[in-house]
């Protein structure tokens, strides 16, 4: 479940963090990361957001998003 802390404003850049559960990997390999990035790319126009930076690690991921 997402947590919303602090001020929420549509004009702000958001830092988004995703974590896998205990010993759960989000991405097994680069092919998984490529699929994840293609899903994000396919939805950027539809939902009108921009990704300024990202880091995709095995068990967590970070995105800097302008919504």
HULINLIN-V876051 format. One record per backbone hydrogen bond with DSSP energy under -1.0 kcal/mol. NH is the residue of the N-H (numbers start at 0). CO is the residue of the C=O. Records with the same first field share a line. If there is no record, write none. Layout:
NH=CO ; CO
This chain:
11=8
13=64
15=62
17=60
19=58
23=20
25=57
26=57
32=28
33=29
34=30
35=31
36=32
37=33
38=34
39=35
40=36
41=37
46=42
48=43
49=65
51=63
54=61
56=59
60=17
61=54
62=15
63=52
64=13
65=49
